[in-house]
Amino acid sequence: MNSGPNASASIVEIILAIFFVALVFGVFLFAFATPVAAFFSTISERWPEYPLKRKVQLISWAVGTVLVVSILLWISAMPLPEA
């Protein structure tokens, strides 16, 4: 397969490239989305049965998780300091 700005790729190569990019993107998307969806589905089904203390604990855990992930994403987006 030719590469570069002046490459001439066949239509089959282009279709395969698009397919594999979509496949990899889909795998990563579902790898993260499936556990999150299962967690929220379980919590929503059991929510009426939980006592107030457990509800507060779950909400604080979710807020803490979102906060930690947000801070880690923010830190990872910062440029590296120059030595």
Secondary structure, DSSP 8 states (H G I E B T S, - for coil): ---STT----HHHHHHHHHHHHHHHHHHHHHHHHHHHHHHHHHHHHGGGS-HHHHHHHHHHHHHHHHHHHHHHHHHTS-----
